[in-house]
């Protein structure tokens, strides 16, 4: 048995508690994984020039782009959701656009439309703001269902179809969406099919007292937030494509694949949930676990990686039973119970 396989077997016997803190680098780092660590650290250092705290969100955004996923960030207005997403895009040398979702936003305002050109006596396509490598969809749940439907194809298949013509977005396409809590005025529930297209839903809470003090100290001499201009590029698209191949090559045992499947099955069988997780959710858990392992400096997945990504992968893909919803039980509590019920591979 090889030394790497011995390490993998030993790791699978461990089941430490899930943590929301930033990742700690582990030993036995090979060269491609080291490259991921350096870029990850570089991105977080650039974001830390402006953003206070939010290490979990930073890690999950990095995992999302390493797995070609989209991410949904939820929180009340004023907790730096949009700012963090925008600054994250600045750390990557890629085309960027921002779409402000409003109740009167139409699908053509996002995707683009064919416009008649009098000079050529023909119609030509005018691309919408969705045609970029990284798209920040700000307050995405303020637009009605018809506009949300325009995002389905582009988020799943990275392509746009307008008037029978399909245009590809390329491999680097990513949506960073923000939304306000659904009980806020002027918000719509996103369709379940659209929510399922996000790898993660991250809930951003209010900062702590210490973090609020640090925020005030950071900006008391910078009313115009000039520091945001100091955030620099860390990685380009070509490098990202290479890093995605590295994440794909991270080893995961059959026992851990079964562990993921058992967690998914438990969401479908528990009476606490009206709607369980889909097979797509299982695939995203596997991808996210591999990326989480890479961010911890390993080329193999452990149970802790799976447990850490379970809540952000599943919290927007499940629907509570009417009884649990009336009791006000949060989805995260139900998921934690499921994590504790499912036996960890030995």
C-alpha positions in Angstrom: 0.0 0.0 0.0 1.4 3.4 -1.0 2.2 6.1 1.6 -0.4 8.4 0.0 -3.1 5.7 0.4 -2.0 5.2 4.0 -2.6 8.9 4.6 -6.0 8.7 3.0 -7.1 5.8 5.1 -5.9 7.5 8.3 -7.7 10.7 7.3 -10.9 8.8 6.7 -10.8 7.5 10.3 -11.0 11.1 11.6 -14.3 13.0 12.1 -13.5 16.4 13.7 -16.2 18.9 14.2 -17.1 21.2 11.4 -15.7 24.7 11.7 -16.6 28.1 10.2 -13.2 29.5 10.7 -10.7 30.1 7.9 -8.8 27.1 6.6 -5.6 26.1 8.3 -2.9 24.8 5.9 -1.9 21.2 6.6 1.3 19.3 5.8 2.3 17.1 2.8 1.7 19.9 0.3 2.6 19.0 -3.3 3.5 21.7 -5.9 0.1 22.1 -7.6 -1.7 22.3 -4.3 0.9 24.8 -3.1 0.0 27.0 -6.0 -3.7 27.0 -5.0 -2.7 27.9 -1.4 -0.6 30.9 -2.6 -3.3 32.2 -4.8 -6.0 31.7 -2.1 -3.8 33.5 0.4 -3.2 36.3 -2.1 -6.9 36.8 -2.7 -7.7 36.9 1.0 -4.9 39.3 1.7 -6.2 41.7 -1.0 -9.8 41.5 0.3 -8.5 42.1 3.9 -7.3 45.5 2.8 -11.0 46.6 2.9 -13.1 43.8 4.3 -13.1 43.1 8.0 -13.8 39.4 9.0 -15.9 37.3 6.7 -13.2 34.6 6.3 -15.8 31.9 5.7 -17.3 33.9 2.8 -13.9 34.4 1.3 -13.1 30.7 1.4 -16.4 29.7 -0.1 -16.0 32.3 -2.9 -12.6 30.8 -3.7 -14.1 27.3 -3.7 -16.9 28.4 -6.0 -14.6 29.8 -8.6 -12.3 26.7 -8.4 -15.3 24.4 -9.1 -16.9 26.6 -11.7 -19.9 27.3 -9.4 -22.1 30.3 -8.7 -22.6 31.7 -5.2 -25.5 33.3 -3.5 -24.8 35.7 -0.6 -27.7 36.7 1.7 -27.8 39.3 4.4 -29.5 42.5 5.4 -28.5 45.8 3.6 -25.2 47.3 4.7 -23.2 44.2 5.7 -20.8 44.5 2.6 -22.3 41.7 0.5 -22.0 43.6 -2.8 -18.7 45.2 -1.8 -17.1 41.8 -1.0 -18.3 40.3 -4.3 -17.1 43.3 -6.3 -13.7 43.3 -4.6 -13.4 39.5 -5.1 -13.8 40.1 -8.8 -11.0 42.7 -8.7 -8.6 40.1 -7.6 -9.1 38.1 -10.8 -7.9 39.5 -14.1 -11.2 38.9 -16.0 -14.1 40.8 -17.6 -16.5 42.0 -14.9 -20.0 43.4 -15.0 -22.6 44.3 -12.4 -26.4 44.0 -12.8 -28.7 45.8 -10.4 -31.9 43.7 -10.2 -35.1 45.8 -9.8 -38.8 44.9 -10.2 -39.0 46.4 -13.7 -35.9 44.7 -15.0 -36.6 42.7 -18.2 -34.9 39.6 -19.5 -33.5 41.5 -22.5 -31.9 44.0 -20.1 -29.8 41.1 -18.9 -29.2 38.9 -21.9 -29.3 41.5 -24.7 -31.5 41.9 -27.8 -31.4 42.1 -31.6 -31.5 45.7 -32.8 -32.2 46.9 -36.4 -29.2 48.6 -38.0 -30.4 51.0 -40.7 -26.9 51.1 -42.3 -26.7 47.4 -42.9 -30.5 47.0 -43.3 -30.3 44.0 -40.9 -30.6 43.1 -37.2 -27.5 42.9 -35.1 -27.2 41.5 -31.6 -26.4 43.9 -28.7 -25.0 41.9 -25.9 -26.4 42.5 -22.4 -24.3 42.8 -19.2 -24.5 39.0 -18.6 -21.7 38.7 -21.2 -18.7 38.9 -18.8 -16.5 36.4 -17.0 -17.6 37.4 -13.5 -21.1 38.9 -13.0 -22.2 40.5 -9.8 -26.0 40.1 -9.6 -27.0 42.7 -7.0 -30.2 42.1 -5.0 -31.2 39.3 -7.4 -34.4 38.6 -5.5 -35.9 42.0 -6.3 -36.7 41.0 -9.9 -39.9 39.0 -10.8 -40.1 35.4 -12.0 -39.9 36.3 -15.7 -36.6 38.0 -15.3 -35.3 35.2 -13.0 -36.1 32.7 -15.7 -33.7 34.5 -18.0 -30.9 33.3 -15.7 -31.7 29.6 -15.8 -29.9 28.6 -19.0 -26.9 30.9 -18.5 -26.2 29.7 -15.0 -26.5 26.0 -15.8 -25.1 25.7 -19.3 -23.0 28.9 -19.5 -24.8 29.9 -22.7 -27.4 32.4 -23.8 -30.1 31.7 -26.5 -31.8 34.8 -28.1 -34.0 34.5 -31.1 -32.8 31.0 -31.9 -29.1 31.8 -31.7 -27.0 30.3 -28.9 -23.9 32.1 -27.7 -21.4 30.5 -25.3 -20.2 32.3 -22.2 -16.9 30.4 -21.9 -15.5 28.3 -19.1 -14.7 31.2 -16.8 -18.3 32.4 -16.4 -19.4 32.9 -12.7 -22.3 34.6 -11.0 -21.8 36.3 -7.6 -25.4 37.1 -6.5 -26.5 39.0 -3.4 -30.0 39.0 -2.0 -31.8 40.5 1.0 -33.7 38.2 3.4 -37.1 37.3 1.8 -39.1 39.0 4.6 -37.7 42.4 3.5 -40.0 44.7 1.5 -39.9 44.3 -2.3 -38.3 40.9 -2.4 -39.4 37.7 -4.3 -38.7 34.1 -3.5 -36.2 32.7 -6.0 -37.5 29.6 -7.8 -36.2 26.3 -6.4 -34.8 25.4 -9.8 -32.7 28.6 -9.8 -31.5 28.2 -6.2 -30.3 24.7 -7.2 -27.9 26.3 -9.7 -25.9 28.0 -6.9 -23.2 25.8 -5.3 -23.5 27.8 -2.0 -25.8 30.0 -0.2 -23.9 32.0 2.4 -25.7 33.9 5.1 -23.8 37.0 6.2 -24.6 38.0 9.7 -24.1 41.4 11.5 -20.4 42.0 12.4 -19.4 41.6 16.0 -18.7 44.5 18.3 -14.9 44.1 17.8 -15.4 43.9 14.0 -17.6 47.1 14.0 -14.8 48.9 15.9 -12.2 47.8 13.4 -14.5 48.9 10.5 -14.9 52.4 12.0 -11.1 52.7 12.6 -10.4 51.6 9.1 -12.6 54.1 7.4 -12.7 57.1 9.8 -10.0 58.8 7.6 -11.4 57.4 4.3 -14.9 58.6 3.8 -14.8 57.8 0.0 -13.4 54.3 0.6 -10.4 55.0 -1.5 -8.8 51.8 -0.1 -11.0 49.8 -2.4 -8.8 50.9 -5.3 -5.8 49.3 -3.7 -7.2 45.8 -4.3 -5.0 44.2 -7.0 -5.2 41.2 -9.4 -3.9 38.0 -8.0 -4.7 35.4 -10.8 -5.8 35.4 -14.4 -8.2 33.1 -16.2 -5.6 30.9 -17.8 -4.2 30.1 -14.3 -7.7 29.4 -13.0 -8.4 26.9 -15.7 -5.2 25.0 -14.6 -6.2 25.2 -10.9 -9.6 23.7 -11.7 -7.8 20.7 -13.1 -5.8 20.4 -10.0 -8.9 20.4 -7.8 -10.5 17.8 -10.1 -7.5 15.5 -9.5 -7.9 15.6 -5.6 -8.5 12.1 -4.4 -11.8 11.1 -2.7 -12.4 7.5 -1.5 -15.4 5.4 -2.3 -16.3 5.5 1.4 -16.5 9.3 1.3 -18.6 9.2 -1.9 -21.0 6.9 -0.1 -20.9 9.2 2.9 -22.0 12.1 0.7 -24.8 10.0 -0.8 -26.0 9.0 2.7 -26.3 12.6 3.8 -28.3 13.4 0.7 -30.5 10.4 1.2 -31.1 11.5 4.8 -32.4 14.9 3.7 -35.0 13.0 1.6 -36.1 10.6 4.3 -36.4 12.8 7.4 -39.8 14.0 8.4 -38.3 17.4 9.3 -38.0 18.3 5.6 -40.7 18.7 2.9 -38.1 18.8 0.1 -34.7 17.0 0.3 -31.6 17.6 -1.7 -31.1 16.6 -5.4 -28.5 14.6 -7.1 -27.0 17.9 -8.3 -26.5 18.8 -4.7 -24.5 15.6 -4.1 -22.3 16.4 -7.1 -21.6 19.9 -5.7 -20.8 18.5 -2.3 -18.2 16.2 -3.9 -16.7 19.1 -5.9 -16.7 21.5 -2.9 -15.1 18.8 -0.7 -12.3 18.4 -3.1 -11.7 22.2 -3.3 -11.9 22.4 0.5 -9.2 19.8 0.8 -7.0 21.7 -1.6 -7.4 24.9 0.4 -6.3 23.0 3.5 -3.2 21.9 1.6 -4.1 18.3 0.8 -4.6 16.3 -2.3 -7.2 14.0 -0.7 -10.6 14.5 0.9 -11.3 13.8 4.6 -14.7 13.5 6.4 -14.1 17.0 7.9 -14.1 18.5 4.4 -17.4 16.9 3.6 -18.9 18.1 6.9 -17.7 21.6 6.5 -19.3 22.2 3.1 -22.6 20.4 3.8 -24.5 23.4 5.2 -23.6 26.0 2.6 -24.2 23.5 -0.2 -27.6 22.3 1.1 -29.2 25.1 3.1 -30.9 26.6 0.0 -31.8 23.3 -1.5 -34.1 22.0 1.2 -37.6 23.1 2.3 -38.6 22.6 5.9 -41.8 20.6 6.8 -44.8 22.9 7.7 -44.4 21.9 11.3 -40.8 22.8 11.6 -41.4 26.0 9.7 -44.1 27.0 12.1 -41.8 26.3 15.0 -39.2 28.6 13.5 -36.5 26.0 13.4 -33.6 27.2 11.1 -32.5 25.0 8.2 -29.0 25.0 9.6 -30.2 23.2 12.8 -31.9 20.5 10.8 -28.8 20.0 8.7 -26.6 19.8 11.7 -28.8 17.0 13.1 -28.6 15.2 9.8 -24.7 15.5 9.9 -24.7 14.1 13.4 -27.0 11.2 12.5 -25.1 9.9 9.4 -22.3 7.6 10.4 -18.8 8.8 9.5 -16.7 6.4 7.4 -14.2 4.3 9.5 
